[in-house]
């Protein structure tokens, strides 16, 4: 079992799913922690907001994966999130 931390998704479902896919997250075995606004994990801003990337981090290895920029996923405007 691996433990992943993922930032506040701010409704960016597509970005979250990209992170899960890119990290090879196993829904049956792995677990997630969501630090939300509590901390900045390993000095990486994990939240996507409406203009950035969402980050997922393997807590044990510190390896991380990021989504595409959220404007690219949602047509360039924050109202599409």
C-alpha angles and dihedrals in degrees: 000000000000127000119219130188117211128186129239103292095205088211094307097140094164091054091049092051090049090053092050091049096045093048092047089235110191109217092200098049111020131070135207135219119202111206091183107176095339099092147357102237114224091337093296118123099233099187122095099209108180098292107038142059127275115234131206119191132197100231094210102045098027088227111146140193130199136206123232115273108290094233088058091052095047106037099270101288130096093222089071093064 
